[in-house]
Amino acid sequence: MLENLGRLIQDEILGMRWLERLIGQFLEVCGVDTSGRAGGSVHFFLYDTIKITILLGLLILVISCIQSYFPPERTKRILGRFHGIGANCVSALLGTVTPFCFCSSIPLFMGFTRAGLPLGLTFSFLISSPMVDLGSLMLLMSIFGWRVALVYVALGLVIAVLGGTLIERMHLENEVEPFIREGAGEVHSEEKMHFRDRLRFAWEQVLFTIRKTMPYILVGVGIGAVIHNWIPEEFITALLGKENPFGVVLAALTGIPMYADIFGTIPIAEALLEKGAQLGVVLSFMMGVTTLSLPSVILLRKAVRPKLLCIFVAVCTAGILLAGYFFNAVQSYIL
């Protein structure tokens, strides 16, 4: 019974298979052959776009309400109470309830650094925020199942904690740009919010995030539809399957020039997995896009000097590659 309930939650609530059937029936009434390449692409595009938009809206509404209890000043106070690796753990966890993409996280990273928080804490936050937010957990559950989602988030947090700890041990405070370090210790007033204000804030975040992410979702779903219906399975398997031991490296490097959040990369990952790509390959691609995209690295360069930037990229790259090969090793157990 519990297994049936779990399957119902996975398929019909998170996976929204009812929506897939509904769109299929609608297209058939319209005379579209969904078994063909063109019709299948239209079906994939409509289903994934609508599903992700609905889930994204609901998730942001809930997460933004939670986030309203952790404004920057309160987050700074919370982080300031902890020390050592425990502080890095708390910082990484707080990153899960903050903005959904790297470029949105950088201003908070700069604010935390300017407030005098240890550099390792700010980098643990900076790594976890775009990689493992609560929205990604729910969307990953809807596509890959709860086991994959939980392991993905756990590994992302491990990368954030170890990466921040390593950077802290290297004593690289002087590698932060002077205009940030000179503002250390600044404190600003924290505005209290009532419940109605929190709901208004959450709704504004829903509209803002959907407007911001929709172009990437449409592009991601479009690429996923092409992969799903037009690229031969043999090609994907040969390039990103078990036969290519460097598939994880290729996927991570492919994601770096791109700029998108996790909501735009999930449809591509879904299509690649269905075509025979290994789990570690598609998830390392997602981590590479969300954490190490070229535009994000360029933006971070404004806050830190080249040495620290290179160390950050190297630490994240090593963590992503190790996570990718780990997922490949345990794929048969968690899918």
Secondary structure, DSSP 8 states (H G I E B T S, - for coil): -HHHHHHHIIIIIIS-HHHHHHHHHHHHHTT--TTSHHHHHHHHHHHHHHHHHHHHHHHHHHHHHHHTT--HHHHHHHHHT--HHHHHHHHHHHGGGS-SSHHHHHHHHHHHHHTT--HHHHHHHHHHHHHS-HHHHHHHHHHH-HHHHHHHHHHHHHHHHHHHHHHHHTT-GGGB-HHHHTTTT---------HHHHHHHHHHHHHHHHHHHHHHHHHHHHHHHHHHHHS-HHHHHHHHSTT-TTHHHHHHHHHTT----HHHHHHHHHHHHHTT--HHHHHHHHHHHHHH-HHHHHHHHTTB-HHHHHHHHHHHHHHHHHHHHHHHHHHHHH-
